[in-house]
Amino acid sequence: MARSKKYQDFLLEQLQDHDFAVAYLNEALNESLKGDAESQQLFLMALRNVADAQGGISVLAKKAHLGRESLYKTLSGTGNPKWHTLVSLVIALGLNLRLT
């Protein structure tokens, strides 16, 4: 019998698929708009997971023209990114940000 995968490993594998990553980020963004402190951190955690799945923070930092250490802090549980940082990350991941 095969060993089961850890959830995080499974998630990162799934997030390599562009469409899955988009759906995942959309759900995290919707959840983060609930307004409580825990919900507000969900989008940053989701963005971190997508970054990890698609090459890691170092690769994303280069693509977004941001400092690696700064990006680690931005995507941490206590991160507070500026709007232009989020836009740079979304573009570097090859995504579009839309509001409906």
Secondary structure, 3 states (H helix, E strand, C coil): CCCCCCHHHHHHHHCCCHHHHHHHHHHHHHHHCCCCHHHHCHHHHHHHHHHHHCCCHHHHHHHHCCCHHHHHHHCCCCCCCCHHHHHHHHHHCCCCCCCC
